Amino acid sequence: MEIKEFRALSPEELEERLAELKQRRFELTRQKAVGQLEHPDEIRYIRKDIARAETVKRERALQIGPKAN
């Protein structure tokens, strides 16, 4: 997802999406540990999406970002 897509989510939707991403990261990490991971680069994409979601969450907490202007 792009960061603008995360910014378009409501706070509840953002929290839900963040929880889904963290669960997916856990599943991928487990698969990697047991050697079942087909696409290892997917972990990187999930981590970046988590970082984007956390960034939007922090922007909202500090009331900064594009909508604060």
MDAnalysis code that builds the backbone (N, CA, C; Angstrom):
import MDAnalysis as mda
import numpy as np

u = mda.Universe.empty(207, n_residues=69, atom_resindex=np.repeat(np.arange(69), 3), trajectory=True)
u.add_TopologyAttr("name", ["N", "CA", "C"] * 69)
u.add_TopologyAttr("resid", np.arange(1, 70))
u.add_TopologyAttr("resname", ["MET", "GLU", "ILE", "LYS", "GLU", "PHE", "ARG", "ALA", "LEU", "SER", "PRO", "GLU", "GLU", "LEU", "GLU", "GLU", "ARG", "LEU", "ALA", "GLU", "LEU", "LYS", "GLN", "ARG", "ARG", "PHE", "GLU", "LEU", "THR", "ARG", "GLN", "LYS", "ALA", "VAL", "GLY", "GLN", "LEU", "GLU", "HIS", "PRO", "ASP", "GLU", "ILE", "ARG", "TYR", "ILE", "ARG", "LYS", "ASP", "ILE", "ALA", "ARG", "ALA", "GLU", "THR", "VAL", "LYS", "ARG", "GLU", "ARG", "ALA", "LEU", "GLN", "ILE", "GLY", "PRO", "LYS", "ALA", "ASN"])
u.atoms.positions = np.array([
    [0.837, -1.185, 0.000],
    [0.000, 0.000, 0.000],
    [0.880, 1.247, 0.000],
    [0.366, 2.262, -0.598],
    [1.049, 3.545, -0.587],
    [0.681, 4.282, 0.704],
    [1.507, 5.241, 1.083],
    [1.246, 5.962, 2.327],
    [-0.050, 6.767, 2.242],
    [-0.391, 7.248, 1.051],
    [-1.645, 8.001, 0.922],
    [-2.855, 7.101, 1.173],
    [-2.724, 5.810, 0.883],
    [-3.807, 4.874, 1.166],
    [-3.966, 4.673, 2.671],
    [-2.842, 4.644, 3.400],
    [-2.911, 4.544, 4.849],
    [-3.511, 5.808, 5.445],
    [-3.174, 6.962, 4.884],
    [-3.707, 8.227, 5.403],
    [-5.206, 8.333, 5.182],
    [-5.731, 7.647, 4.164],
    [-7.160, 7.703, 3.869],
    [-7.983, 6.836, 4.824],
    [-7.341, 5.953, 5.572],
    [-8.045, 5.074, 6.492],
    [-8.436, 5.812, 7.771],
    [-9.538, 5.384, 8.364],
    [-9.926, 5.930, 9.658],
    [-8.990, 5.336, 10.721],
    [-8.935, 5.917, 11.898],
    [-8.056, 5.372, 12.945],
    [-8.341, 3.911, 13.263],
    [-9.613, 3.527, 13.280],
    [-9.962, 2.132, 13.561],
    [-9.495, 1.208, 12.447],
    [-9.698, 1.642, 11.203],
    [-9.262, 0.845, 10.053],
    [-7.743, 0.726, 10.017],
    [-7.058, 1.806, 10.389],
    [-5.601, 1.791, 10.413],
    [-5.092, 0.784, 11.442],
    [-5.688, 0.784, 12.625],
    [-5.297, -0.175, 13.667],
    [-5.553, -1.612, 13.207],
    [-6.692, -1.818, 12.561],
    [-7.035, -3.156, 12.069],
    [-6.041, -3.614, 10.998],
    [-5.725, -2.725, 10.085],
    [-4.776, -3.055, 9.011],
    [-3.389, -3.331, 9.588],
    [-2.989, -2.557, 10.580],
    [-1.698, -2.747, 11.231],
    [-1.629, -4.108, 11.915],
    [-2.699, -4.494, 12.575],
    [-2.745, -5.812, 13.223],
    [-2.657, -6.932, 12.186],
    [-3.339, -6.763, 11.055],
    [-3.271, -7.766, 9.985],
    [-1.854, -7.887, 9.436],
    [-1.205, -6.755, 9.249],
    [0.163, -6.761, 8.716],
    [1.129, -7.443, 9.684],
    [0.972, -7.156, 10.970],
    [1.850, -7.780, 11.958],
    [1.618, -9.287, 12.032],
    [0.375, -9.704, 11.899],
    [0.067, -11.133, 11.894],
    [0.673, -11.799, 10.665],
    [0.573, -11.133, 9.521],
    [1.144, -11.668, 8.274],
    [2.658, -11.772, 8.384],
    [3.293, -10.758, 8.988],
    [4.747, -10.799, 9.180],
    [5.139, -11.978, 10.058],
    [4.369, -12.217, 11.116],
    [4.632, -13.345, 11.996],
    [4.546, -14.664, 11.225],
    [3.500, -14.810, 10.415],
    [3.322, -16.027, 9.634],
    [4.471, -16.237, 8.652],
    [4.886, -15.174, 7.990],
    [5.984, -15.277, 7.026],
    [7.303, -15.621, 7.716],
    [7.531, -15.027, 8.873],
    [8.755, -15.310, 9.622],
    [8.786, -16.769, 10.063],
    [7.638, -17.281, 10.490],
    [7.554, -18.685, 10.885],
    [7.819, -19.605, 9.692],
    [7.228, -19.255, 8.550],
    [7.451, -20.051, 7.342],
    [8.922, -20.040, 6.936],
    [9.567, -18.899, 7.091],
    [10.989, -18.801, 6.755],
    [11.819, -19.706, 7.662],
    [11.449, -19.745, 8.935],
    [12.191, -20.542, 9.908],
    [12.127, -22.034, 9.597],
    [10.997, -22.484, 9.076],
    [10.857, -23.911, 8.784],
    [11.141, -24.236, 7.320],
    [11.542, -23.237, 6.548],
    [11.946, -23.460, 5.167],
    [10.799, -23.596, 4.184],
    [9.640, -23.047, 4.506],
    [8.482, -23.148, 3.622],
    [8.170, -21.855, 2.870],
    [8.972, -20.842, 3.041],
    [8.690, -19.536, 2.449],
    [9.027, -19.547, 0.962],
    [8.031, -19.261, 0.121],
    [8.233, -19.274, -1.331],
    [8.779, -17.951, -1.848],
    [8.341, -16.847, -1.255],
    [8.757, -15.520, -1.721],
    [9.396, -14.754, -0.564],
    [10.702, -14.901, -0.352],
    [11.352, -14.260, 0.794],
    [11.285, -12.731, 0.768],
    [11.166, -12.146, -0.409],
    [11.107, -10.687, -0.489],
    [9.790, -10.129, 0.032],
    [8.795, -10.972, 0.215],
    [7.505, -10.519, 0.721],
    [7.627, -9.979, 2.148],
    [8.550, -10.529, 2.935],
    [8.766, -10.051, 4.303],
    [9.177, -8.578, 4.278],
    [10.023, -8.221, 3.347],
    [10.478, -6.832, 3.232],
    [9.306, -5.895, 2.940],
    [8.420, -6.303, 2.023],
    [7.270, -5.466, 1.675],
    [6.322, -5.297, 2.857],
    [6.138, -6.357, 3.615],
    [5.266, -6.286, 4.797],
    [5.867, -5.346, 5.837],
    [7.188, -5.460, 6.057],
    [7.852, -4.578, 7.033],
    [7.711, -3.115, 6.637],
    [7.834, -2.832, 5.350],
    [7.707, -1.445, 4.889],
    [6.281, -0.932, 5.051],
    [5.293, -1.798, 4.807],
    [3.907, -1.395, 5.018],
    [3.634, -1.124, 6.490],
    [4.211, -1.942, 7.370],
    [4.059, -1.712, 8.808],
    [4.661, -0.364, 9.178],
    [5.825, -0.054, 8.635],
    [6.477, 1.227, 8.918],
    [5.626, 2.393, 8.420],
    [5.011, 2.246, 7.252],
    [4.141, 3.308, 6.733],
    [2.941, 3.521, 7.649],
    [2.331, 2.430, 8.079],
    [1.167, 2.536, 8.968],
    [1.557, 3.175, 10.298],
    [2.697, 2.778, 10.845],
    [3.167, 3.362, 12.113],
    [3.479, 4.850, 11.936],
    [3.996, 5.229, 10.773],
    [4.289, 6.630, 10.493],
    [3.010, 7.460, 10.494],
    [1.983, 6.966, 9.823],
    [0.706, 7.683, 9.778],
    [0.112, 7.780, 11.176],
    [0.208, 6.712, 11.929],
    [-0.299, 6.706, 13.302],
    [0.420, 7.761, 14.142],
    [1.722, 7.852, 13.997],
    [2.512, 8.841, 14.747],
    [2.201, 10.261, 14.281],
    [2.028, 10.454, 12.975],
    [1.661, 11.771, 12.465],
    [0.346, 12.247, 13.094],
    [-0.591, 11.333, 13.177],
    [-1.889, 11.689, 13.762],
    [-1.753, 12.005, 15.247],
    [-0.911, 11.261, 15.950],
    [-0.718, 11.511, 17.374],
    [-0.092, 12.881, 17.621],
    [0.832, 13.263, 16.744],
    [1.490, 14.566, 16.887],
    [0.769, 15.681, 16.143],
    [-0.299, 15.321, 15.442],
    [-1.073, 16.273, 14.628],
    [-0.197, 16.997, 13.621],
    [0.609, 16.220, 12.909],
    [1.422, 16.758, 11.819],
    [1.073, 15.997, 10.551],
    [1.664, 16.393, 9.462],
    [1.413, 15.700, 8.207],
    [0.605, 16.554, 7.264],
    [0.190, 15.979, 6.130],
    [-0.505, 16.736, 5.087],
    [-1.834, 17.356, 5.525],
    [-2.594, 16.678, 6.379],
    [-3.910, 17.199, 6.766],
    [-3.828, 18.230, 7.892],
    [-2.668, 18.343, 8.537],
    [-2.517, 19.271, 9.658],
    [-2.351, 20.705, 9.196],
    [-2.029, 20.905, 7.922],
    [-1.787, 22.263, 7.409],
    [-3.017, 22.998, 7.202],
])
